[in-house]
Structures are given as C-alpha cells and as structure tokens.
Amino acid sequence: PGMGQQTVNLPLHVLDVRVTVPRDLRVSEAEVFYPLADIVWRGDPRGDRYAQIEAIYAAAVPAAIAPLTQGVPVVAEIEVTRFHCVTDKTRYTVGGVNSLNFLLTIRHAETGQILSGPRKVVASAPAPGGQAAIAQDYAGITQKQVVTDRLATVIRRELRSLNVDPAVLGLPASQGTANPAALIQ
C-alpha cells in the first residue's frame, strides 16, 4: 500500500451513542413462526414497539461503553435496521434466532468527521426454544435481558477500537504508524 493507505488501530473514548429506531420499520404482532416484518418483539407487553426497542438499546449502551474511556474521542450513531426476535409461538416450540441488525457510524467527537461507516453490524444470536426457553423463564432470565446483554457485547466489540488511515485524522502516515499515541488527546 502507498502513502495514506496504511491504517493504525486506535482505542476509542466513546462519549455518546445516539440510537434511532426509524418509524418506517414494519412491526408485526402476528403470532406465527416467522412474521414478515422488520420489528418483532414479545419481551414487553403490547405497546409502542419502537419506544420499547429504543429503551432496550438505552439499557445496553451504558454497559457497552463503560470501559471505553481511553483514546480518540468519538460519538457513535446507531440506526436500527432490524429487531426481529422470536414470537411466543416460536419461542415455546422450536426456537430460532434473535435477528438484530443496525447501521453504525463513528464520528470524531470534536470535528464531527466520519471515521467509520455507516456500516451494517449483525448482532444476531440463537434464541432458545421449548424447554430451554421455559428454563430461562424459571431462572428469571428474560428475553429482554438476553437481547440487552447481546447488544451490549456487540456494541462494545464494535466500539473498542478502530482501524483508521492516519491521514483521516490529519497526520502524515509515517507519524501515525510510528506513534499512534500522538493521536490520542
């Protein structure tokens, strides 16, 4: 690679995460094995599913970013594109997948410059079914807790560090690779 194409791995200091759940995502309340929709959620009583998903992300974010306090100051933007968890019918029979996708954009906190993204992040994970789901219920492990923990893990992984071209941060490539600490204010 020529000049300016080298990248350095920089730790991130995540100052804020802004989450949006677009209101044009399709919601399904159908009790079928696989509703055709962007949002399928049964871990809360029926209500505003958009607000419920925003609340789940709001609970996941502080846990995700708590350890991320050293490095380039950034703000992350998450746009939820899919939040398709299993219906009760699926959960109490065959199980399936909690399909959780979002677009992630990482901006420099001071300049607003995009350092990464928007890029698709897949946070999907298996959803137990039948006896395993019932056992979780008895143990007090809710579907909401499982999904919140999964999102926290994936968000932390995605925001831990970033491979960036030093030129993006206004430094010559040679300086960036020789002394990445110089980039951290």
C-alpha positions in Angstrom: 0.0 0.0 0.0 1.2 3.5 -0.8 1.2 6.5 1.4 -2.0 7.3 3.1 -3.3 3.7 2.8 -1.7 2.4 6.0 -4.0 2.1 8.9 -3.4 2.2 12.6 -5.6 0.6 15.3 -6.7 3.3 17.8 -8.6 2.8 21.0 -11.8 4.9 21.3 -13.2 7.0 24.0 -16.9 6.8 23.4 -18.5 10.0 24.7 -22.0 9.3 23.4 -24.1 6.8 21.4 -27.2 8.1 19.7 -29.7 5.5 18.8 -32.6 5.9 16.3 -35.3 3.4 15.5 -36.8 4.6 12.3 -40.6 4.8 12.4 -40.8 3.4 8.8 -39.6 -0.1 10.0 -42.5 -2.5 9.8 -43.8 -4.0 13.0 -45.7 -7.3 13.3 -47.7 -8.6 16.2 -48.7 -11.8 14.3 -48.3 -15.0 16.3 -46.8 -17.0 13.5 -43.4 -18.8 13.3 -41.8 -16.1 11.1 -43.7 -12.8 10.6 -42.5 -10.8 7.6 -41.5 -7.6 9.3 -38.5 -5.5 10.5 -39.6 -5.4 14.1 -40.9 -8.5 16.0 -40.7 -8.2 19.8 -42.6 -10.0 22.5 -40.4 -9.3 25.5 -42.6 -6.4 26.6 -46.4 -6.0 26.8 -48.1 -4.8 23.6 -47.4 -1.1 23.1 -45.1 1.2 21.2 -42.5 -1.3 19.9 -40.3 1.5 18.6 -40.1 3.0 22.1 -39.5 -0.4 23.6 -36.6 -1.1 21.3 -35.1 2.4 22.0 -35.3 1.5 25.7 -33.5 -1.8 25.2 -30.7 0.0 23.3 -30.7 2.7 26.0 -30.1 0.0 28.6 -27.4 -1.8 26.5 -25.3 1.3 25.7 -24.0 2.3 29.2 -22.8 -1.3 29.8 -21.3 -1.4 26.4 -19.3 1.8 26.6 -18.4 1.9 30.3 -14.9 0.6 29.8 -14.2 2.6 26.6 -12.7 5.7 28.2 -9.2 5.9 26.6 -8.4 7.0 23.1 -9.8 9.1 20.3 -13.0 10.9 21.4 -15.9 9.7 19.4 -19.7 9.8 19.2 -21.4 6.7 17.7 -24.7 6.7 15.8 -26.8 3.6 15.7 -29.7 3.2 13.3 -31.7 0.1 14.0 -32.5 -1.7 10.7 -33.9 -5.0 12.1 -35.0 -6.1 15.5 -36.7 -9.5 14.7 -36.9 -11.6 17.8 -38.9 -14.8 18.1 -42.6 -14.8 18.6 -44.1 -16.6 21.6 -45.2 -19.4 19.2 -41.6 -19.9 18.1 -40.1 -19.4 21.5 -42.2 -22.1 23.2 -41.7 -24.6 20.4 -38.7 -24.7 18.0 -36.7 -21.6 19.0 -35.0 -19.6 16.4 -32.8 -16.5 16.0 -32.9 -13.1 17.5 -32.1 -11.2 14.3 -30.6 -7.8 15.4 -29.0 -5.5 12.8 -28.0 -1.9 12.9 -26.0 0.7 10.9 -23.1 2.1 12.8 -21.4 5.4 12.1 -18.5 6.6 14.2 -17.7 10.3 14.2 -14.9 12.3 15.8 -16.4 13.9 18.8 -14.8 17.3 18.2 -14.9 17.7 14.4 -17.9 15.6 13.6 -15.9 13.9 10.8 -17.0 10.4 10.0 -14.2 8.0 10.9 -16.1 4.8 10.1 -19.4 3.9 8.5 -22.2 3.9 8.1 -21.7 0.1 8.1 -24.0 -2.8 8.8 -23.5 -4.7 12.1 -25.1 -8.0 12.7 -25.7 -8.8 16.4 -27.9 -11.8 15.8 -27.8 -14.8 18.2 -29.7 -18.0 18.7 -33.0 -17.8 20.7 -33.7 -20.9 22.7 -37.0 -22.7 22.2 -39.2 -25.1 24.1 -37.8 -26.4 27.4 -34.7 -24.2 27.2 -36.8 -21.1 26.9 -39.0 -22.2 29.8 -35.9 -22.9 31.9 -34.7 -19.4 31.2 -38.1 -18.0 32.3 -37.9 -20.0 35.5 -34.4 -18.8 36.2 -35.6 -15.2 35.8 -33.6 -14.7 32.6 -36.0 -12.7 30.4 -35.9 -12.4 26.7 -35.3 -8.7 27.2 -32.2 -9.4 29.4 -30.8 -11.8 26.8 -31.2 -9.3 24.0 -29.9 -6.4 26.0 -26.8 -8.3 27.1 -26.2 -9.4 23.4 -26.4 -5.8 22.1 -24.1 -4.6 24.9 -21.5 -7.2 24.0 -21.6 -6.4 20.2 -21.7 -2.6 20.7 -18.7 -2.8 23.0 -16.8 -5.0 20.5 -17.6 -2.6 17.6 -16.6 0.5 19.5 -13.5 -0.9 21.3 -11.1 0.4 18.7 -11.0 1.5 15.1 -8.6 0.9 12.2 -8.2 4.3 10.6 -6.0 5.9 8.0 -3.8 8.4 9.9 -4.5 10.9 7.1 -8.1 11.0 8.1 -7.1 12.4 11.4 -4.8 15.0 9.7 -1.5 13.3 10.4 1.1 12.0 8.0 1.0 8.2 7.6 4.6 7.8 8.9 3.8 9.7 12.1 0.6 7.7 12.6 2.2 4.3 12.3 5.3 5.3 14.3 3.4 6.9 17.2 -0.3 6.2 17.4 -0.3 7.6 20.9 0.2 11.0 19.4 -3.3 10.9 18.1 -4.8 10.4 21.5 -5.6 13.7 23.2 
